[in-house]
Amino acid sequence: MINIRFEAKVHTSFGQKVLLVGNHPQLGDWQPANGLQLSTYEGLYPIWRSEQQLRIPEGFDLEFKIIVINNNQQLDHWENLPQNRTYTPSLCKESVLLRMHESSLWIEEFYDGPVDKIHENSLQNYTRIMAPMKIRSSRILNPVIANQPTKKQEEKQVRKAEENSLNSESITIESNGNKPNEKDGETKKLSHPLKENLQQTENQQETEQTNTIKYFYKQIASKSESVLVSTHVKVQRLKNELKQLAKSLPIQSSNSIFLVYDEQRLDVMRALIFGSEDTPYAHGAYFFDIFIPDDYPQNPPKVSIVSTKDNSIRFNPNLYADGLVCISLLGTWEGDQSENWDPTNSNIYQILISIQSLIMNEDVYFNEPYYQEWKGSEQGDKCNRAYSNIVKYYNIQHAIGDMIENPPYEFQQVIYTHFLLKREAIKATAQAWIEQAKKGEECLYDELIEDHNQQISSKFSSEKDAYLHSLQEEVERVNKLLDSLDERLVLISS
């Protein structure tokens, strides 16, 4: 017999219960009413765990799902979990970590064994897999900060002690990231650099702030009234817009947008815009902080780009290194009257789509006001090629590579899934950029481009093949990170 203990991370609403259902008598034989109920308490939440262990015969194919049941006994999230996690205990070699965040189930594997992996040609499943993660709540404005051990850490230490006392023949589904040593029963640290980084990230989240990117408008939001005391007009408008965003935000493999709002304040948001294919921003992850002022919708939201690597990268003439997003809808640029903010008809959706399609497109250089007239000219093409080279390089380096290594906490699940699903497409795009760079097409790094990204512009313009060699170096790094993704975690359903 194999002993298994379950532990899951599940964000629930008041009155909801978390059950484990599967093809085993202790899991209700797929009957939710008889499933194994997980428990939590203050200081442990959102971690849920089984108080009893399952006794599984060796060779038994165990299938299970996590479901959430509301207080009225109606299933929630069941429809979002179309696949089952299946594995066969054998000789006590398997040790997995089971986590659930919002409505998506994840398996993180630290062993060589049967596991449900995403097929390489999985772009056709992108929408189905990513849709449940389109809009969620998280901690943005007030992340947890703790200089002393938290209750959760103390509980974890107790659990570790309990687990160490279990029979060495058991398999524990836990969150410590270690794998039993088959020879001596001792545990060993993860040897893979990505897995070590995963463990470091988990520890950091428990002892320091949970967000890896500070909220741009924290000071303004802290001085503003909370949503609970805001005007009825603002609150109702936000609720309506969030409902519409859940339906209308694009979630395709070619371009997608995700949104997180603060779990205590609807007016504090962060958006994740993935760069559209066939642009220098292709596949990259770009983050924008959004704050809804008290006089909304009379005045537009405040929006800033935070994907600037500590204010060092300017990804576009309209996306400043200091965070400024320059478009008429936000009142940060004087456009035609028809392009300005309209309290009745304008909304957050229009802002996000405008950023993705009107700013983050292939005509990077021509986003600079008054430079559109150069489009189609020889000089204009050279300048646009030069600015695009810079964007491609930083897109690979920062918006893809850095995000795989250190994704923002609230979008961690989305980031890993996106890059895992699009791994081969990203490699193909990067290689195409390298082949294009090898052609040595003439570029013109003019004063505008040097002003926006001086250091990298000077390097690319003064050193022969500097862009090609720099790009190749970053692509090699990113390819290694992409290849390591499925060693780090496997999405089994969403």
Phi and psi in degrees as a GROMACS rama.xvg file:
@    title "Ramachandran Plot"
@    xaxis  label "Phi"
@    yaxis  label "Psi"
@TYPE xy
-112.107  130.103  ILE-2
-94.35  130.192  ASN-3
-129.097  131.859  ILE-4
-115.006  135.212  ARG-5
-101.999  142.708  PHE-6
-144.046  132.986  GLU-7
-137.961  151.692  ALA-8
-104.649  111.373  LYS-9
-134.001  123.406  VAL-10
-89.9759  118.92  HIS-11
-122.534  169.09  THR-12
-99.2247  167.374  SER-13
-58.9326  132.845  PHE-14
90.3301  -4.07829  GLY-15
-89.1544  149.535  GLN-16
-118.339  151.307  LYS-17
-112.701  126.306  VAL-18
-122.987  152.018  LEU-19
-111.252  122.784  LEU-20
-123.427  138.475  VAL-21
-167.246  -165.71  GLY-22
-94.296  42.4091  ASN-23
-136.972  143.343  HIS-24
-53.5632  -39.3438  PRO-25
-69.9164  -15.5325  GLN-26
-104.196  14.859  LEU-27
82.386  6.45245  GLY-28
48.3771  47.8858  ASP-29
71.8589  10.8327  TRP-30
-99.713  110.643  GLN-31
-53.836  -34.3869  PRO-32
-63.3351  -24.1772  ALA-33
-111.563  13.0831  ASN-34
-69.4023  168.476  GLY-35
-82.0045  117.281  LEU-36
-84.4718  129.516  GLN-37
-90.0522  156.429  LEU-38
-128.284  157.667  SER-39
-149.343  174.333  THR-40
-161.808  171.006  TYR-41
-59.2009  130.614  GLU-42
98.9863  -22.4929  GLY-43
-103.955  -35.8169  LEU-44
-54.451  140.485  TYR-45
-90.2832  19.728  PRO-46
-80.3846  128.235  ILE-47
-116.335  142.119  TRP-48
-145.476  159.205  ARG-49
-86.9573  133.834  SER-50
-77.6083  -27.2443  GLU-51
-108.905  156.598  GLN-52
-95.1659  148.152  GLN-53
-89.1813  138.722  LEU-54
-105.364  109.622  ARG-55
-112.97  125.142  ILE-56
-63.327  144.345  PRO-57
-61.1144  136.568  GLU-58
88.6738  -4.77971  GLY-59
-79.0088  129.137  PHE-60
-82.3075  99.4337  ASP-61
-86.4496  128.643  LEU-62
-120.338  139.034  GLU-63
-153.845  160.094  PHE-64
-139.111  154.284  LYS-65
-99.8667  133.947  ILE-66
-129.462  156.617  ILE-67
-115.594  127.884  VAL-68
-112.35  128.504  ILE-69
-73.9897  170.652  ASN-70
-65.4474  -16.2147  ASN-71
-94.2452  12.4287  ASN-72
69.308  12.4933  GLN-73
-85.9209  136.785  GLN-74
-69.6834  140.799  LEU-75
-128.369  138.812  ASP-76
78.2174  -10.7899  HIS-77
-57.6654  -40.5685  TRP-78
-68.59  -16.2158  GLU-79
-90.0026  2.26511  ASN-80
-123.135  71.6086  LEU-81
-75.9298  -15.9717  PRO-82
-112.227  157.295  GLN-83
-105.936  146.403  ASN-84
-85.6523  125.336  ARG-85
-126.822  135.113  THR-86
-155.908  160.341  TYR-87
-119.681  110.282  THR-88
-59.93  133.771  PRO-89
-151.033  114.435  SER-90
57.3365  24.5546  LEU-91
58.6677  36.0525  CYS-92
-95.9884  -10.6134  LYS-93
-100.278  136.531  GLU-94
-143.943  111.937  SER-95
-123.761  160.641  VAL-96
-113.932  126.532  LEU-97
-106.923  125.143  LEU-98
-135.583  150.339  ARG-99
-136.299  127.718  MET-100
-122.892  121.804  HIS-101
58.8153  -113.6  GLU-102
-117.617  21.9737  SER-103
-123.533  135.611  SER-104
-99.3366  133.319  LEU-105
-126.763  146.986  TRP-106
-120.956  130.83  ILE-107
-110.731  120.917  GLU-108
-103.793  137.214  GLU-109
-127.15  38.7926  PHE-110
-157.522  166.559  TYR-111
-102.192  104.132  ASP-112
-164.087  179.476  GLY-113
-65.4084  132.513  PRO-114
-155.257  147.508  VAL-115
-78.0586  106.379  ASP-116
-102.395  153.972  LYS-117
-74.5995  132.418  ILE-118
-66.9463  146.139  HIS-119
-56.8648  -41.9371  GLU-120
-88.028  66.8234  ASN-121
-110.125  8.962  SER-122
-62.7007  -28.2344  LEU-123
-67.8088  -17.9861  GLN-124
-97.6508  2.84061  ASN-125
-56.4061  -51.6803  TYR-126
-61.6666  -45.4511  THR-127
-62.1654  -41.07  ARG-128
-75.272  -39.4224  ILE-129
-85.2941  -24.3878  MET-130
-54.572  -42.0288  ALA-131
-62.5416  -15.5011  PRO-132
-100.304  10.0262  MET-133
-59.8264  -49.7385  LYS-134
-132.473  129.525  ILE-135
-146.439  169.995  ARG-136
-108.218  153.775  SER-137
-161.875  -176.428  SER-138
-94.9084  116.229  ARG-139
-118.955  -53.255  ILE-140
-73.416  -42.7549  LEU-141
-124.333  74.7977  ASN-142
-66.3808  155.47  PRO-143
-71.3775  129.857  VAL-144
-126.834  129.077  ILE-145
-144.421  119.847  ALA-146
-87.4602  -22.8732  ASN-147
-105.063  158.916  GLN-148
-55.7496  134.897  PRO-149
-86.7832  169.399  THR-150
-59.0671  -38.7667  LYS-151
-61.2863  -40.7405  LYS-152
-65.5557  -40.9781  GLN-153
-62.7556  -42.9334  GLU-154
-61.7224  -39.2236  GLU-155
-64.4396  -39.3682  LYS-156
-64.1745  -39.6987  GLN-157
-64.2688  -44.1987  VAL-158
-62.5363  -39.3411  ARG-159
-60.8422  -43.0981  LYS-160
-63.0924  -41.6  ALA-161
-63.5837  -42.5627  GLU-162
-67.6173  -34.1967  GLU-163
-67.0316  -23.2058  ASN-164
-87.9063  -6.87765  SER-165
-69.7357  160.014  LEU-166
-55.202  133.409  ASN-167
-64.4405  -11.0222  SER-168
-83.3214  -7.2325  GLU-169
-86.6042  158.438  SER-170
-110.557  124.734  ILE-171
-110.108  123.781  THR-172
-88.6765  104.976  ILE-173
-139.698  -167.394  GLU-174
-128.256  21.5951  SER-175
-89.9859  -9.85874  ASN-176
74.4321  11.2356  GLY-177
-107.932  156.599  ASN-178
-119.13  132.401  LYS-179
-57.8226  137.203  PRO-180
-82.4348  122.798  ASN-181
-67.0417  -23.8263  GLU-182
-85.3507  -47.1118  LYS-183
-120.879  1.36246  ASP-184
79.6414  -4.07721  GLY-185
-81.8397  163.386  GLU-186
-98.9775  154.11  THR-187
-130.355  152.535  LYS-188
-70.7623  152.153  LYS-189
-62.5717  131.967  LEU-190
-93.6509  -23.982  SER-191
-73.1226  132.752  HIS-192
-58.054  -37.2114  PRO-193
-67.5256  -37.6774  LEU-194
-69.6214  -37.3381  LYS-195
-61.9881  -41.4575  GLU-196
-63.3919  -37.4252  ASN-197
-62.4268  -44.7244  LEU-198
-65.2036  -40.8956  GLN-199
-62.3535  -40.275  GLN-200
-62.4833  -43.7017  THR-201
-62.1547  -45.0097  GLU-202
-63.1591  -40.3428  ASN-203
-64.1333  -37.3991  GLN-204
-65.694  -26.7  GLN-205
-85.2229  -23.548  GLU-206
-110.142  -19.7312  THR-207
-126.91  -167.969  GLU-208
-65.8125  145.367  GLN-209
-78.8812  -18.7829  THR-210
-97.3211  134.076  ASN-211
-86.3797  -11.1826  THR-212
-120.357  125.133  ILE-213
-70.4808  142.856  LYS-214
-69.9495  125.561  TYR-215
-61.3717  -38.8017  PHE-216
-102.737  26.8085  TYR-217
-58.7202  -44.2101  LYS-218
-64.1423  -43.9835  GLN-219
-65.8979  -43.6858  ILE-220
-65.0316  -36.3945  ALA-221
-65.1999  -31.9669  SER-222
-82.9245  -19.8761  LYS-223
-80.2284  158.918  SER-224
-68.2489  143.76  GLU-225
-71.0626  165.03  SER-226
-60.0616  -30.7499  VAL-227
-62.1901  -28.0132  LEU-228
-114.705  8.32812  VAL-229
-73.6527  171.521  SER-230
-64.1918  149.009  THR-231
-60.5123  -35.5118  HIS-232
-61.748  -46.481  VAL-233
-63.3695  -47.2264  LYS-234
-62.8952  -47.8566  VAL-235
-64.4836  -38.68  GLN-236
-64.0529  -43.7345  ARG-237
-63.0776  -43.4688  LEU-238
-60.6637  -43.5805  LYS-239
-64.9905  -41.0265  ASN-240
-67.2793  -39.2183  GLU-241
-62.8494  -38.2481  LEU-242
-62.6144  -42.7043  LYS-243
-69.6519  -37.7027  GLN-244
-62.9056  -36.6681  LEU-245
-61.3726  -26.3298  ALA-246
-93.3443  -33.495  LYS-247
-104.703  -19.3986  SER-248
-58.8646  135.672  LEU-249
-70.5319  130.25  PRO-250
-132.119  75.2458  ILE-251
-122.825  160.785  GLN-252
-64.8819  -25.8142  SER-253
-80.6127  -28.2205  SER-254
-165.135  138.145  ASN-255
-151.545  155.64  SER-256
-137.702  136.528  ILE-257
-127.116  155.867  PHE-258
-139.653  136.177  LEU-259
-123.176  134.97  VAL-260
-117.393  153.434  TYR-261
-64.273  138.043  ASP-262
-66.7381  -15.3967  GLU-263
-111.849  -11.9995  GLN-264
-143.201  115.456  ARG-265
-66.9139  -21.8744  LEU-266
-85.9794  1.09613  ASP-267
-109.538  114.434  VAL-268
-134.523  160.671  MET-269
-140.05  129.135  ARG-270
-108.602  145.546  ALA-271
-116.986  114.887  LEU-272
-110.509  119.719  ILE-273
-87.7657  132.408  PHE-274
-60.7924  138.69  GLY-275
-71.9031  149.673  SER-276
-62.7792  156.287  GLU-277
67.1117  23.1217  ASP-278
-131.019  163.175  THR-279
-64.1331  -12.406  PRO-280
-95.1495  6.75944  TYR-281
-50.5322  127.996  ALA-282
73.9909  -14.3135  HIS-283
-72.7709  154.761  GLY-284
-102.404  121.813  ALA-285
-125.387  130.122  TYR-286
-109.851  139.879  PHE-287
-132.89  125.634  PHE-288
-87.202  137.522  ASP-289
-127.701  131.051  ILE-290
-126.679  131.187  PHE-291
-97.046  112.648  ILE-292
-69.274  165.508  PRO-293
-64.5435  -27.0352  ASP-294
-92.2932  15.5101  ASP-295
-66.8149  138.591  TYR-296
-96.9583  15.1366  PRO-297
-62.0699  -34.7405  GLN-298
-121.285  151.348  ASN-299
-71.8223  165.667  PRO-300
-65.715  163.284  PRO-301
-96.6541  129.316  LYS-302
-132.535  132.458  VAL-303
-136.844  142.551  SER-304
-83.3424  132.652  ILE-305
-111.353  -1.47563  VAL-306
-86.8545  69.5469  SER-307
-126.33  6.89142  THR-308
51.405  63.5178  LYS-309
57.8905  48.0388  ASP-310
62.8651  27.9268  ASN-311
-106.688  -11.5085  SER-312
-120.764  132.083  ILE-313
-111.413  108.404  ARG-314
-82.2523  -8.33877  PHE-315
-170.193  151.21  ASN-316
-55.2267  -26.0533  PRO-317
-102.47  5.28369  ASN-318
-123.995  93.6642  LEU-319
-76.1147  154.811  TYR-320
-65.2249  -25.173  ALA-321
-86.6363  3.86804  ASP-322
107.552  -15.646  GLY-323
-61.2592  131.134  LEU-324
-109.742  116.878  VAL-325
-103.318  96.5133  CYS-326
-145.119  155.32  ILE-327
-62.1487  -36.9891  SER-328
-57.9064  -31.4039  LEU-329
-91.1104  -3.66753  LEU-330
75.4449  14.9123  GLY-331
-95.7273  0.781385  THR-332
-150.759  137.768  TRP-333
-84.8538  101.324  GLU-334
-106.463  -165.569  GLY-335
-63.5126  153.176  ASP-336
-55.4233  -36.3911  GLN-337
-68.6519  -17.0954  SER-338
-95.1978  -9.07537  GLU-339
-78.9427  170.212  ASN-340
-66.5037  130.773  TRP-341
-117.379  113.025  ASP-342
-54.5876  -28.1366  PRO-343
-84.8112  -42.7572  THR-344
-107.616  -23.997  ASN-345
-78.4859  153.821  SER-346
-158.382  176.617  ASN-347
-64.2002  -37.5159  ILE-348
-57.1753  -45.78  TYR-349
-61.4091  -38.2745  GLN-350
-63.4101  -48.7059  ILE-351
-64.0203  -42.687  LEU-352
-66.1111  -38.1466  ILE-353
-63.5483  -41.3399  SER-354
-63.1733  -45.5072  ILE-355
-68.5997  -41.1534  GLN-356
-97.4058  -37.7788  SER-357
-90.2304  -25.7286  LEU-358
-103.257  -54.5438  ILE-359
-84.6553  62.8229  MET-360
-119.66  -171.198  ASN-361
-77.4119  -16.0171  GLU-362
-94.985  62.4708  ASP-363
-59.3693  -53.7286  VAL-364
-61.0712  -36.5716  TYR-365
-80.4751  1.64858  PHE-366
-73.8824  -17.7055  ASN-367
-68.4838  125.789  GLU-368
-53.1603  139.203  PRO-369
75.139  -0.290292  TYR-370
-98.2346  -4.12396  TYR-371
-61.7271  -27.4506  GLN-372
-68.0143  -14.949  GLU-373
-83.6523  -10.3709  TRP-374
-61.6553  130.578  LYS-375
95.3768  -13.6916  GLY-376
-86.8599  160.298  SER-377
-62.3144  -44.0853  GLU-378
-66.7358  -41.546  GLN-379
-61.6587  -41.9278  GLY-380
-63.7295  -39.6503  ASP-381
-64.5501  -41.4193  LYS-382
-68.4813  -41.8176  CYS-383
-65.1976  -36.9637  ASN-384
-64.5841  -39.9247  ARG-385
-65.8305  -47.9151  ALA-386
-64.3892  -38.6315  TYR-387
-64.2667  -35.417  SER-388
-60.3325  -42.8828  ASN-389
-63.754  -44.0392  ILE-390
-64.2316  -43.2657  VAL-391
-59.8832  -44.3402  LYS-392
-62.0299  -50.1761  TYR-393
-70.049  -28.6351  TYR-394
-63.671  -45.9505  ASN-395
-65.7707  -46.6338  ILE-396
-68.3372  -53.1696  GLN-397
-98.6423  -50.667  HIS-398
-74.15  -15.1822  ALA-399
-115.627  -63.1666  ILE-400
-59.3616  -54.3986  GLY-401
-62.888  -32.1068  ASP-402
-73.9962  -30.2692  MET-403
-69.0876  -40.9521  ILE-404
-72.0978  -36.3614  GLU-405
-147.621  72.2779  ASN-406
-75.0681  148.897  PRO-407
-56.8194  137.649  PRO-408
-52.4155  -46.3461  TYR-409
-71.8425  -14.7616  GLU-410
-117.282  13.7576  PHE-411
-57.0091  -45.6093  GLN-412
-64.1798  -43.1028  GLN-413
-64.2875  -44.4192  VAL-414
-59.4857  -52.9749  ILE-415
-61.3605  -42.4473  TYR-416
-65.5726  -44.2974  THR-417
-58.2079  -50.4882  HIS-418
-70.8893  -29.6819  PHE-419
-69.2753  -44.4579  LEU-420
-65.8369  -35.3645  LEU-421
-103.622  16.8837  LYS-422
-53.4112  -51.5349  ARG-423
-69.4094  -35.1798  GLU-424
-65.4217  -38.4789  ALA-425
-65.2608  -44.7519  ILE-426
-60.0316  -41.8158  LYS-427
-65.2949  -42.4716  ALA-428
-63.2797  -46.3302  THR-429
-61.1391  -41.3244  ALA-430
-67.1515  -36.5282  GLN-431
-63.9026  -38.0718  ALA-432
-65.4023  -38.5992  TRP-433
-63.9115  -45.5882  ILE-434
-62.2445  -37.8025  GLU-435
-65.6465  -40.4697  GLN-436
-65.2385  -32.2868  ALA-437
-65.2071  -22.9555  LYS-438
-68.5825  -19.7388  LYS-439
68.0585  35.0847  GLY-440
-62.6344  140.204  GLU-441
-67.2587  135.576  GLU-442
-123.721  153.416  CYS-443
-126.41  106.632  LEU-444
-90.8843  88.2231  TYR-445
-82.6738  -173.834  ASP-446
-61.3035  -37.8102  GLU-447
-60.9403  -47.6412  LEU-448
-66.7815  -41.7347  ILE-449
-64.2277  -35.7421  GLU-450
-66.4637  -36.0138  ASP-451
-78.7551  -37.9222  HIS-452
-142.708  75.6561  ASN-453
-62.2082  -49.8669  GLN-454
-64.82  -50.4604  GLN-455
-71.197  -32.2425  ILE-456
-64.7187  -43.2909  SER-457
-63.2427  -39.1752  SER-458
-65.5084  -48.4861  LYS-459
-66.1683  -31.2025  PHE-460
-84.7351  -25.836  SER-461
-99.4806  -25.1258  SER-462
-106.286  129.672  GLU-463
-63.683  131.19  LYS-464
59.3748  21.3555  ASP-465
-63.3284  -41.5652  ALA-466
-62.969  -46.0872  TYR-467
-59.6716  -49.5821  LEU-468
-66.8425  -39.462  HIS-469
-65.267  -42.0346  SER-470
-64.7448  -44.147  LEU-471
-59.9694  -39.9693  GLN-472
-63.4915  -45.0546  GLU-473
-71.0319  -36.1106  GLU-474
-64.2393  -40.5123  VAL-475
-60.523  -43.0397  GLU-476
-63.1366  -46.5698  ARG-477
-66.2166  -39.1744  VAL-478
-60.3224  -38.7971  ASN-479
-65.4263  -41.01  LYS-480
-64.6732  -42.2466  LEU-481
-63.875  -41.6177  LEU-482
-65.9256  -25.1433  ASP-483
-86.5677  -9.57014  SER-484
-58.913  -45.6686  LEU-485
-77.8866  -7.83368  ASP-486
-80.8119  -17.5731  GLU-487
-95.217  -38.4889  ARG-488
-161.803  157.802  LEU-489
-134.721  125.388  VAL-490
-80.4088  125.131  LEU-491
-107.823  -21.135  ILE-492
-170.733  159.784  SER-493
